[in-house]
Amino acid sequence: MPRALADLLTLPIVQAPMAGGVSTPELAAAVCEAGALGFLAGGYRAPDALRADIERLRGLTDRPFGVNLFLPQWQTADPAAVEAYARGLAGESARYGTATGDPYGPVDDAYDAKLALLLADPVPVVSFHFGVPEPEVLDALRRAGTVTLVTATTAEEARAVERAGAAAVIAQGIEAGGHQGTHRDDPARDRAGLGLLALLAQVTESVDLPVVAAGGIMRGAQIAAVLAAGASAAQLGTAFLATPESGAPDPHKRALTDPGFPHTEPTRAFTGRPARALVNRFLREHGADAPAAYPAVHHLTAPLRRVAAGTGDTQGMALWAGQGHRLARALPAGRLVEVLAAELRAATTELADGGGAG
Ligand SMILES: Cc1cc2nc3c(=O)[nH]c(=O)nc-3n(C[C@H](O)[C@H](O)[C@H](O)COP(=O)(O)O)c2cc1C
């Protein structure tokens, strides 16, 4: 009997998968042990490394967890725009003492191999970012006993997720840290991103699937708000990025609450797809010129970002963060889940008692 998302959630809290080394097995395990749903990030991860992460996580907890995959990106980028952007990064190469990467690196993120791994050795939950998997893929995972989730950033995308046969949809608002999971990167939509509450109402009225709400959620009262607006659970990324179990570099964690980084912006500067990051020098100097060319720009800037991160240079790193970053708490992940759950209970009681009007 295929399971439903609700069967797997003790608390309506999901720790967002965060690629690039942030979502460690230790983070996911601490979250799962505290009663929320922990996630591993399969994006950018080699299949063998993902397999090892899953084994390690299984060794740390018996509770259900999820694995996230990026859909392959076949969207063609304009080679002239990629070349022009590469030329504009010459100063960065000089600054960091390294060449830019080959923009024509892999576009499929070893999706087929990672999918084969998850079908051969199923995990409780698999979520997808950057598109909708084939209905056959979602069906095969369902038959393997896996609950499937797919990110949507509009009601139309949510309907596509439902048509394909996913078990649930993640409604990701424009507040969210990291990449927007839009199914197709369209620069014409750059100013059309929906805030989470506006999106959530449209998605819940468009599909019959359970909805997980993501974007800017840092406190239990905000979880209560999205549950009141029809979500089945809330997915939090930036809140967990600050925990000691997260694999984010310490300068990235500290920057979340550093007054020197007062705000975030969605930018293509680092990867070629819109992703929300703290505004730093690299974003300011290159954001306006960055083409819609994912993963070409990701490959181009990877060596620069590696050196910047290695030297703790926050002005050259991709400091992914959601709009709620100032509210980040550097609590152990399990403790953070407890605090969020207590805040959620308090807010729910307050609402039931009539809130401020009571
Ligand atoms: C550092 C970072 C990395 C992320 N990587 C992924 C990822 O690999 N897969 C994914 O589906 N979402 C990813 N996201 C987006 C989250 O799933 C989620 O939408 C977002 O964190 C919610 O907004 P918040 O950060 O304000 O909580 C990432 C977010 C951050 C902050």
The ligand as a Tripos MOL2 file, in Angstrom:
@<TRIPOS>MOLECULE
LIG
   31    33     1     0     0
SMALL
NO_CHARGES

@<TRIPOS>ATOM
      1 C1         21.4950   26.8830    0.7460 C.3       1 LIG1
      2 C2         20.2400   26.4120    0.0710 C.ar      1 LIG1
      3 C3         20.3020   25.3690   -0.8210 C.ar      1 LIG1
      4 C4         19.1360   24.8740   -1.4210 C.ar      1 LIG1
      5 N1         19.2180   23.7730   -2.2210 N.ar      1 LIG1
      6 C5         18.0740   23.1730   -2.6420 C.ar      1 LIG1
      7 C6         18.1160   21.9060   -3.2770 C.ar      1 LIG1
      8 O1         19.1800   21.3130   -3.4610 O.2       1 LIG1
      9 N2         16.9390   21.3530   -3.6740 N.ar      1 LIG1
     10 C7         15.7290   21.9720   -3.4580 C.ar      1 LIG1
     11 O2         14.6940   21.4100   -3.8220 O.2       1 LIG1
     12 N3         15.6710   23.1840   -2.8510 N.ar      1 LIG1
     13 C8         16.8020   23.7810   -2.4300 C.ar      1 LIG1
     14 N4         16.7400   24.9740   -1.7630 N.ar      1 LIG1
     15 C9         15.4180   25.6430   -1.6110 C.3       1 LIG1
     16 C10        14.6380   25.0350   -0.4600 C.3       1 LIG1
     17 O3         14.0720   23.8040   -0.8510 O.3       1 LIG1
     18 C11        13.4700   25.9240   -0.0060 C.3       1 LIG1
     19 O4         12.6350   26.2250   -1.0880 O.3       1 LIG1
     20 C12        13.9360   27.2090    0.6540 C.3       1 LIG1
     21 O5         15.0240   27.0010    1.5000 O.3       1 LIG1
     22 C13        12.7830   27.8130    1.4390 C.3       1 LIG1
     23 O6         13.0550   29.1290    1.7880 O.3       1 LIG1
     24 P1         13.8630   29.5400    3.1250 P.3       1 LIG1
     25 O7         15.2840   29.2870    2.8020 O.co2     1 LIG1
     26 O8         13.5430   30.9820    3.2690 O.co2     1 LIG1
     27 O9         13.3520   28.6670    4.2280 O.co2     1 LIG1
     28 C14        17.8850   25.4980   -1.1590 C.ar      1 LIG1
     29 C15        17.8400   26.5710   -0.2710 C.ar      1 LIG1
     30 C16        18.9820   27.0350    0.3510 C.ar      1 LIG1
     31 C17        18.8760   28.1630    1.3320 C.3       1 LIG1
@<TRIPOS>BOND
     1     1     2 1
     2     2     3 ar
     3     2    30 ar
     4     3     4 ar
     5     4     5 ar
     6     4    28 ar
     7     5     6 ar
     8     6     7 ar
     9     6    13 1
    10     7     8 2
    11     7     9 ar
    12     9    10 ar
    13    10    11 2
    14    10    12 ar
    15    12    13 ar
    16    13    14 ar
    17    14    15 1
    18    14    28 ar
    19    15    16 1
    20    16    17 1
    21    16    18 1
    22    18    19 1
    23    18    20 1
    24    20    21 1
    25    20    22 1
    26    22    23 1
    27    23    24 1
    28    24    25 2
    29    24    26 1
    30    24    27 1
    31    28    29 ar
    32    29    30 ar
    33    30    31 1
@<TRIPOS>SUBSTRUCTURE
     1 LIG1         1 GROUP 0 **** ****
